[in-house]
Amino acid sequence: MTPAIKSHWDSHSGGILLVCVIAAAATFLSEHYGAPVMLFALLIGMAFHFLNGDPAFSPGLEFSAKTLLRIGVALLGLRLSIGDVESVGLSAVAAVAGFVIATLACGAALSFLLGRRLAFGLLAGGSVAICGASAALAIASVLPPRSGREQDTLFVVIGVTALSTIAMIVYPVLFAALGMSDLESGFLIGATIHDVAQVVGAGYSIGEEAGVIATFVKMVRVALLPVVMLLVMASFRGAQTQRLSLPWFLVLFIALAVLANTVPVPQGLSDAAGALSRWCLVIAISALGVKTSLSTILKVKPSYGIILLVETLFLLALAVAFVIGLGL
């Protein structure tokens, strides 16, 4: 082991080992009590939030919540078949794009009605429509500089993280109560929940099919991030033009999905990738739980919270109306 690798491991090992233990405990409890492993991972992780600020654990937690999550999501591409895409349908994929644009417009309208700046409405609308905190940070990077911009971004990140965590727990129950199938529930979860981690957690808490479909639909939303960023930049001539690109894990997800549907992949390799993906995702959700602070969630300003909540409910209503009205 080289000195650089050893130093990297030493700084990250505490957090990584912590969430690995949480993931193992969540898996054990899920197998023995029949409850969703992702929910166990999230709740157990939240019990260890007091370790989040500890320098011995923070680097490993950050690595697990971001990098391992993205690796796990990318590997799901091997599980996506042409049949999965056909089961969702091109009309549903087009509808997801429509949901994104409509939610962005909703954010702009709400910001006007509540006396907030257009920039905040687009920031909030984009984060709800695309991929939560990651979209908020990406959109903020192309907004014109202004006093208080960082504070606005922080509030959006906190708000969408809170709403996404709540949705991860509530939406599977809601969709089951509405009599949705696994396919329909997977589509709705992928089309409505903000952050990638919570989409994966909610989808797989329902079942394997719902988890794969939810991830695919979420990737469609993530792929629209550069488009939304260009729209935001066009809305503010003072914004600086910069190079836009797709997230690497989305590119890898697509590449693996194409590979799996064009080249015979050995079953052993496919199974190993599937197992690695599941463990990466459970570990990532465990880290997300450790990083989740209920007290911080409650600090969101009421007016900001109203905009984010209305946008979230607006997106949910659009998606549910689509499924009920047209079906999948």
Residue pairs with C-beta under 8 A, 6 or more apart in sequence:
1 9
11 59
11 60
12 59
12 60
12 63
13 60
14 54
14 56
14 57
14 60
15 56
15 57
15 58
15 59
15 60
15 61
15 62
15 63
15 64
15 287
15 290
16 60
16 63
16 64
16 283
17 60
18 48
18 51
18 57
18 60
18 61
18 290
19 45
19 60
19 61
19 64
19 283
19 284
19 286
19 287
19 290
20 283
20 286
22 41
22 44
22 45
22 48
22 286
22 289
22 290
23 41
23 279
23 282
23 283
23 285
23 286
25 40
25 44
26 37
26 38
26 40
26 41
26 44
26 282
26 286
27 37
27 40
27 282
29 35
29 37
29 40
30 36
30 37
30 40
36 172
36 201
36 204
36 205
36 206
37 204
37 205
37 282
38 168
38 200
38 201
38 202
38 204
38 205
38 281
38 282
38 285
39 168
39 169
39 201
39 205
41 201
41 282
41 285
41 286
41 289
42 165
42 168
42 169
42 201
42 285
42 286
42 288
42 289
42 292
43 289
44 286
44 289
45 285
45 286
45 287
45 288
45 289
45 290
45 291
45 292
46 289
46 290
46 292
46 294
47 289
48 289
48 290
49 289
49 290
49 291
49 292
49 293
51 57
51 61
51 290
52 58
52 61
52 290
52 291
52 293
57 290
61 287
61 290
61 291
62 287
64 283
64 284
64 286
64 287
65 197
65 284
65 287
65 288
65 291
66 284
68 280
68 283
68 284
68 287
69 196
69 197
69 200
69 280
69 281
69 284
69 288
70 196
70 247
70 248
70 249
71 249
71 277
71 280
72 200
72 276
72 277
72 278
72 279
72 280
72 281
72 284
73 196
73 200
73 215
73 219
73 249
73 253
73 277
73 281
74 248
74 249
74 250
74 252
74 253
74 256
75 256
75 273
75 274
75 276
75 277
75 280
76 211
76 212
76 215
76 253
76 277
77 252
77 253
77 254
77 255
77 256
77 257
77 259
77 260
78 256
78 257
78 259
78 260
78 265
78 270
78 273
78 274
78 277
79 212
79 260
79 270
79 274
79 277
80 212
80 215
80 216
80 253
80 257
80 260
80 261
81 260
81 261
82 261
84 212
84 213
84 216
85 216
87 183
87 213
87 328
88 183
88 187
88 213
88 216
88 217
88 328
89 328
91 326
92 187
92 217
92 322
92 328
93 217
93 220
95 191
95 322
96 190
96 191
96 217
96 220
96 221
97 220
97 224
98 318
99 129
99 191
99 315
99 318
99 319
99 322
100 129
100 130
100 221
100 224
100 228
101 129
102 314
102 315
102 318
103 125
103 128
103 129
103 311
103 314
103 315
103 318
104 122
104 125
104 126
104 129
104 228
104 231
105 125
106 125
106 310
106 311
106 314
107 121
107 122
107 123
107 124
107 125
107 126
107 128
107 129
107 307
107 311
108 118
108 121
108 122
108 125
109 121
110 116
110 121
110 124
110 125
110 306
110 307
110 310
110 311
111 117
111 118
111 120
111 121
111 122
111 124
111 307
112 118
112 121
114 303
114 306
114 307
115 303
116 303
116 307
118 235
119 143
119 144
119 146
119 149
119 152
119 236
120 152
120 156
120 304
120 307
121 307
122 139
122 143
122 232
122 235
123 136
123 139
123 140
123 143
123 152
123 153
123 156
124 136
124 156
124 159
124 160
124 304
124 307
124 308
124 311
125 311
126 135
126 136
126 139
126 228
126 229
126 232
127 133
127 135
127 136
127 139
127 156
127 157
127 160
127 194
127 308
128 160
128 194
128 308
128 311
128 312
128 315
129 135
129 221
129 224
129 228
129 311
129 315
130 221
130 222
130 224
130 225
130 228
131 194
131 195
131 196
131 218
131 221
131 222
131 225
132 157
132 160
132 161
132 164
132 194
132 195
132 196
132 198
133 156
133 157
133 160
133 161
133 194
133 195
134 195
134 196
134 247
135 225
135 228
136 153
136 156
136 157
136 160
137 153
137 157
138 225
138 229
139 228
139 229
139 232
140 149
140 150
140 152
140 153
141 242
142 229
142 232
142 233
142 239
142 240
142 242
143 149
143 232
143 236
143 239
144 236
144 238
144 239
152 304
155 300
155 301
155 304
156 304
156 308
158 296
158 297
158 299
158 300
159 300
159 304
159 305
159 308
160 194
160 195
160 308
161 194
161 195
161 292
161 297
162 297
162 300
163 194
163 308
163 309
163 312
164 193
164 194
164 195
164 198
165 198
165 292
165 297
167 192
167 193
167 194
167 198
167 202
167 312
168 193
168 198
168 199
168 201
168 202
168 205
169 202
171 188
171 189
171 192
171 193
171 202
171 316
172 185
172 189
172 202
172 205
172 206
175 184
175 185
175 188
175 189
175 206
176 185
176 206
178 320
180 188
180 323
182 206
182 207
182 209
182 210
182 213
183 209
183 210
183 213
183 328
184 323
184 327
184 328
185 203
185 206
185 210
185 214
186 203
186 206
186 209
186 210
186 211
186 212
186 213
186 214
186 217
187 213
187 214
187 217
187 319
187 323
187 328
188 316
188 319
188 320
188 323
189 199
189 202
189 203
189 206
189 210
189 214
189 217
190 199
190 203
190 213
190 214
190 215
190 216
190 217
190 218
190 220
190 221
191 217
191 221
191 315
191 319
192 312
192 315
192 316
192 319
193 199
193 202
193 214
193 218
194 312
196 218
196 222
197 284
197 285
197 288
198 288
199 214
199 215
199 218
200 211
200 214
200 215
200 218
200 281
200 284
200 285
201 281
201 285
202 214
203 210
203 211
203 212
203 213
203 214
203 215
204 210
204 211
204 278
204 281
215 253
219 250
219 253
219 254
222 246
222 247
222 250
223 246
223 250
225 246
225 247
226 244
226 245
226 246
229 244
230 244
232 239
233 239
233 241
259 265
260 270
300 308
